[in-house]
Amino acid sequence: MSQDNSQNFPVPSPDNAPAGPTGTQRQLAAEESALISRSSREWFYLEVTYTDGGKTAKGYLSQYTGGAMYWDSYVIITDTPQTKFRSVESGAWESDASQVTYKNPPFYLCVTAGPRYWVYLSNYYIDVKWWLAEGKLYNSYAGGPAGCVPQDPPFYSRQLWACFNSDNPLVDCKAIPA
């Protein structure tokens, strides 16, 4: 990605605070359904390779904890692993995000309604299924692999927000044992 396209694809705003996916889950192909882990229950970090400003780097999908309440559930890319995940029987991914004290755990990886499908943590929407295939991250609501969107203001430092339907897909995504 050679330039910041955040004006075309802004980060979540207070007007689109976390709300679950709308409609029904898309029909999964047999090979997608077979990739959904149903038994692991072991904690892992999501290590990703991404492009930002024309440079490729590695990072980890983590909960944003910058202090603004409606952003504190969204998922960003950080330099160090911070948020753990594990697969549960339904195919959903539970997180260890107990640092959000104003909500009741457990929290599950979720996506907002389209068209952007921001990735966030929810203690209400627990039916989103997740899987990794050929180094890409997928879910049962948003079509295509996950990506990221860079944004500077209004944050104190540059953030890379995880989402779907971006022009900057994640190059590689792996589950690394925690």
Order of alpha helices (4+ residues) and beta strands (2+ residues): alpha-beta-beta-beta-beta-beta-beta-beta-beta-beta-beta-beta-beta
